[in-house]
Amino acid sequence: MTNIPSSNTLYPSSNVSNKDSDRKQRLELNKLRKRLRRHVGQAIAEYSMIEEGDKVMVCLSGGKDSYAMLDILLNLQKSAPVNFELVAVNMDQKQPGFPEEILPNYLESLGVPYYIVEKDTYTVVKSLVPEGKTTCGVCSRLRRGTLYGFAEEIGATKVALGHHKDDIVETLFLNMFHGGRLKAMPPKLLSDDKRNIIIRPMAFCRESDIARYAVYQQFPIIPCNLCGSQENLQRQSVKSMLQQWDKDTPGRTDNIFSAISKISPSQLADKDLFDFTHLTIDRLSEDKKPLKFEDNKTVTSGNINKASVVEQWVGAEEPEIDNSIQAINL
């Protein structure tokens, strides 16, 4: 979990007047909001995450990612090309000392419809997982099952989770290193029982941007006593590795994310994904030419006009040019 920088870290004391400092903060907040808004809009448009008449259940944990997701979705809802409903849902897992009043007070101040689902998964997790072992896997499965079932109860057509680009790339390496599988978290997913569609509107957003945005917006962050207190988790190790890579080679995480959306099955080794068994030589046709490497086709989402679709969600303003947007090749 990335530590959210304090306001003092963002703006150290200096001789600059308070007026100039406030102006800088407003400019920075505006840049961050525009960048996050555009990335969320791109993800929604490219993966058809939200459609006309959808009831989107926004899973709100009390962490920075889900707060930012709700904030941006509320902003996009005002100008979206389709009509959709947002309802916030938090799961009270009965953790000791959990501040029950924070989320209801926050959501009521926004005027957002919400539910608090009470389920004592804390006790279950503690009874199943030995002391000192990682609780994330068991906790997430219990929470996911409860929330998916509740989505059906309230008639939600989409379940929105706050995972961002860093989460997705970290999961890719966790599955490779510890599971021997080339698998991450997709921006859009049909649940195994086919009863829910899960969307990740923050899939194109960087965690560092979300962390800074959370400071500016002063979201009432609620720490997780189950996983937040555990150190040396496998995910933390992968996160540190990726952060060092990004420091040494800026844009590397963005490039890795881009790679998982441009798959060449014939260049991998999955026999179920590509038919290696029945490869045949064809040298009879005169028009056959040796393929150059760049001629090899990749699996893509099709030849849609991505720019025009995205503009329906975020407008036609000039996007801010930064490494992450360029690296994704959207």
Residue pairs with C-beta under 8 A, 6 or more apart in sequence:
1 63
1 227
1 228
2 166
2 207
2 208
2 211
2 239
3 211
4 64
4 211
4 214
4 215
4 221
5 211
5 212
5 215
6 215
7 215
10 25
10 28
10 212
10 215
11 21
11 24
11 25
14 21
16 24
25 216
28 212
28 216
29 213
29 216
31 320
32 209
32 212
32 213
32 216
33 72
33 75
33 213
34 317
34 320
35 209
35 320
35 322
36 68
36 72
36 205
36 209
36 210
36 213
37 72
37 75
37 76
37 314
38 310
38 314
38 319
38 320
38 325
39 202
39 204
39 205
40 69
40 72
40 73
40 76
40 201
40 202
40 204
40 205
41 76
41 310
41 313
41 314
42 204
42 306
42 310
42 313
42 314
42 330
43 49
43 187
43 200
43 201
43 202
43 203
43 204
44 50
44 76
44 199
44 201
44 313
45 306
45 309
45 310
45 312
45 313
46 187
46 301
46 306
46 309
46 310
46 330
47 187
47 188
47 199
47 203
48 188
49 158
49 187
49 188
49 199
49 201
50 56
50 80
50 82
50 84
50 158
50 199
50 201
51 82
51 84
52 82
52 83
52 84
53 82
53 83
53 84
53 157
54 82
54 84
54 85
54 157
54 158
55 84
55 85
55 87
55 154
55 155
55 156
55 157
55 158
56 73
56 84
56 85
56 86
56 87
56 156
56 157
56 158
56 159
56 160
56 199
57 87
57 89
57 147
57 150
57 151
57 154
57 156
57 158
57 159
57 160
58 66
58 69
58 70
58 73
58 86
58 87
58 88
58 89
58 160
59 66
59 89
59 90
59 91
59 147
59 159
59 160
59 161
59 162
60 66
60 67
60 70
60 88
60 89
60 90
60 103
60 107
60 114
61 90
61 91
61 162
61 222
61 224
62 90
62 102
62 103
62 220
62 221
62 222
62 224
63 162
63 221
63 222
63 224
64 210
64 211
64 213
64 214
64 219
64 221
65 162
65 163
65 164
65 167
65 202
65 207
65 210
66 161
66 162
67 214
67 217
67 219
67 221
68 162
68 202
68 205
68 210
68 213
68 214
68 217
68 219
69 160
69 162
69 201
69 202
70 86
70 88
70 112
71 213
71 217
71 219
72 201
72 202
73 86
73 160
73 201
74 86
74 110
74 112
76 313
76 314
77 84
77 86
79 313
79 315
80 312
80 313
81 312
81 313
86 112
86 113
87 112
87 113
87 114
87 115
87 154
87 156
88 107
88 112
88 113
88 114
88 115
89 114
89 115
89 116
89 117
89 147
89 150
89 151
89 154
90 103
90 114
90 115
90 116
90 117
91 116
91 117
91 118
91 119
91 121
91 143
91 146
91 147
92 98
92 100
92 116
92 117
92 118
92 119
93 119
93 120
93 121
93 122
93 139
93 143
93 226
94 118
94 119
94 120
94 121
94 122
94 123
95 122
95 224
95 225
95 226
96 122
96 225
97 225
98 222
98 225
99 222
100 116
102 220
102 222
103 114
103 116
103 220
103 222
104 114
104 116
105 220
106 219
106 220
107 114
108 114
115 150
115 154
117 146
117 147
117 150
119 142
119 146
121 139
121 142
121 143
121 146
122 226
124 138
124 142
125 135
125 138
125 139
125 142
125 226
126 135
128 138
129 135
129 138
134 227
134 230
134 233
134 234
135 226
135 227
135 230
136 226
136 227
136 230
136 233
136 235
139 226
139 227
147 159
148 159
148 191
148 195
148 196
151 159
151 196
152 195
152 196
156 196
157 197
158 197
158 198
158 199
159 196
159 197
159 198
159 199
160 198
160 199
160 200
160 201
161 198
161 199
161 200
162 200
162 202
163 185
163 200
163 202
163 203
164 200
164 202
164 203
164 205
164 206
164 207
164 210
165 202
165 203
165 204
165 205
165 206
165 207
165 253
165 254
165 257
165 324
166 206
166 207
166 239
166 242
166 253
167 185
167 207
168 184
168 185
168 200
168 203
168 257
168 260
169 184
169 242
169 253
169 256
169 257
170 235
170 238
170 239
170 242
171 183
171 184
171 185
172 182
172 183
172 184
172 256
172 260
173 238
173 241
173 242
174 234
174 235
174 238
175 181
175 182
175 183
175 184
176 182
177 234
177 238
178 234
182 268
182 270
184 260
185 200
186 200
187 199
187 200
187 203
188 197
188 198
188 199
188 200
189 197
189 198
189 199
190 196
190 197
190 198
191 197
191 198
202 210
204 324
204 328
204 330
206 253
206 324
214 221
227 233
242 252
242 253
245 252
245 253
246 252
246 253
250 323
251 323
251 324
251 326
251 327
254 323
254 324
254 327
254 328
255 327
257 327
257 328
258 327
258 328
258 329
261 300
261 301
262 298
262 299
262 300
263 298
263 299
264 296
264 297
264 298
264 299
265 273
265 274
265 299
266 274
266 296
267 296
268 274
271 277
282 288
306 330
310 330
319 325
